[in-house]
Amino acid sequence: GISAAPADLVFTNALQADNAVFNLDRGGTVYASETTLTIGRQTILATNYESRGLLMTSVTNLPAGQSIGSAQLHLYFNPFQTRGIGQTVNLYRITSAWTPSQVTWSNAAAGTPWTAPGGDFLGTPSVSYVLTAADSNAYIHLDVTSDVAAWYGGQADNYGWMVVNPNVGNQIYQYRF
């Protein structure tokens, strides 16, 4: 979930939607029924595939006229076969609308392709976090204050975040949130 604390106001908000996009099968499968976000790369039949996570929340129910002092995204890290330790998690602000029940690697919604396969997001991550063994089977806490403040203040459209591992070489790993 997300927690935000503007000055003395404490606000906790749950994620509205999550999904994963995966370039397996040329990017046409919807993974809305998955119970975990699988982030990283894996090899299937000698071919490397990448998966990314999408997260969406709302700030419309925050009281008007406040300033966002802090906001954190809490993700539970469940390493898959001990993979993911030492890897980086980058959280990018998504730049175009997407539909959770329809999103794929190729499309933001049915009939609406992403500008770039795998999703449209800012080039610079909002947060970058290196996973450690201590993070295994525990929550990691990501500071998303600037994104939540921009969404709340109307300086940016809220399309949520893309969770990406930037190390997309020939590494074989996978981790779940």
Sequence and secondary structure as in RCSB ss.txt:
>XXXX:A:sequence
GISAAPADLVFTNALQADNAVFNLDRGGTVYASETTLTIGRQTILATNYESRGLLMTSVTNLPAGQSIGSAQLHL
YFNPFQTRGIGQTVNLYRITSAWTPSQVTWSNAAAGTPWTAPGGDFLGTPSVSYVLTAADSNAYIHLDVTSDVAA
WYGGQADNYGWMVVNPNVGNQIYQYRF
>XXXX:A:secstr
 EEE  TT  EEE  SEEEEEE GGGG    TT SS EEEEEEETTEEEEEEEEEE   TTS TT     EEEEE
EEEEBTTBTTT EEEEEEB S   TTT  SSEEETTEE SSTT  B SS SEEEE  GGGTTEEEEEE HHHHHH
HHHTSS    EEEE S  SS  EEEE 
